[in-house]
Amino acid sequence: MKRRLISIMMATSIVASLLAGCGSSGAAQQASATDTTEKAQENDSAAQTESTAETAKNPVELTFIFADGDEGAKASINAIVNDFNDQHENITVTVEPGNGGTYSEFLKTKDSVGEFPDVMEMRDTATYVRADKLAPLSDEIVSLFTSAISFGGKVYTAPMSANNTMGVVYNKAYFDANGLTEPKTYDDFIALCEKIKELGDMDPLVVGGGDLWHMGFIFDKAYKATTMSDDTEFIAKCYEGKASFLDDTFKNSFLEMQDIMQYAQEGWGSTADAQITTFLVNDMAAMIYSGTHMFSTIEEADPDFEYGWFPVPSPDGKLRMVGGGSVTGLAISKESAADPDKLAASEEFIKFFFAPENYGKYCETLNFTPTTVAEPVMQMSDVYQEVLDAVASADTVGPMWNGEADTKELPPDFRNFVYKELIEYLQGTVSLDDACSEIQKTWDVSIQSFNPVTGVGLGTE
């Protein structure tokens, strides 16, 4: 029988960094979400994106790397690789494990030592597209998805899931016991937090502010409700010098954060994201504002814990949701694509991964929203159906503020500085004006080396 999953031990060390893979650190560049039909039309003339319907003619070995920090993702992807190897005598996919380390640094290390994989989960897509490391996907692959992110009219990643939808996960038994109901407006949400605070049994919200990136979940909600509702082109205008982080348009996002964070637990600034589930399932906090990935985490922590979910509308009554196609996905290296057999094998593997019976297991395990045109085979909980219904009825659906594309892409590491100043403001160590002033100074420095409006930092200036 054909060999099963092959694991190659790393021979290089991995550099640790702040973000351990709970979201991409960089946004897509010169990219836009487009309908797959339009994408097919754009790429018809590109020889390198034409479909390779035939399978590999000669025996092929492919190296494959993915972010394996989440045990559920690791198990489900490894199972798909095993099944693929069993069903394809001519192709062997070899997984090179990251051992749960920082994925972006792992991939950088593999690249630096000349071991860039044939197929990989790509998160920092813009960086590797600019470095000319990735091959554009064929129209056949792109047509598998309801939407995809393009770079200069070409798609480089097969989206593994839609953007992680944010909302409130709550203790349903506690809500039922105290006659609490899901809020329908932003004012209802604040009133709910106040009611839980008055009951005094637990904190209304648990926030993992010990991890900077965790602050992005709630901040994105506040930013969309204030800054984006006032001016959807705010970031682009900041690049052009026509808007500033000292403007009320941006300051209002910090003020809304202050309204919400007054209901967080004491010591939220030192609580790690990994601890927030413990607060919820042990009746220490009634609610968490986070992504749907929390569902499986909660179920693993306490299979008997009953939870519910609801979205939080903006103060103006509109529902602005995180969702839609993501720039993160499976990619093929340009070097690998230069070999016709490897290209055919790589595309065969991607098609196998997203086949309804395989992709459904992946989405079900991780509570991910599917991206494929073909409906995957998966069991869906009532709670998750509520998420999908909310996304379907939302006024706007898009990526988080740090996941925007083209002229809305943030300079590298800028978001983390914003979160740092936000935390200091919420903790009362800096004023709103001083925090926004420091953010503007950092922005002014950052755009000297990165500005998608002028082309600085894109290799196009």
Secondary structure, DSSP 8 states (H G I E B T S, - for coil): -----EE----S-----S--SSS-SS--SSEEEEEHHHHHHHHTT-GGGS---S--SS-EEEEEE----SHHHHHHHHHHHHHHHHH-TTEEEEE---TTS-HHHHHHHHHHTT---SEEEESSHHHHHHTT-EE---HHHHTTBSEEEEETTEE--EESSB---EEEEEEHHHHHHTT----SSHHHHHHHHHHHHHH-SSEEEE--TTSHHHHHHHHHHHHIIIIIHH-TTHHHHHHHTS--TTSHHHHHHHHHHHHHHTTB-TTGGG--GGGHHHHHHTTSEEEEEEETTHHHHHHHH-TT--EEEE----TTS--EEE-SB-S-EEEEEHHHHTSHHHHHHHHHHHHHHTSHHHHHHHHHHHT----BSS-------HHHHHHHHHHHH-SEEE--GGG--GGG---TTHHHHHHHHHHHHHTTSS-HHHHHHHHHHHHHHHTTT-BTTTTBTTT--
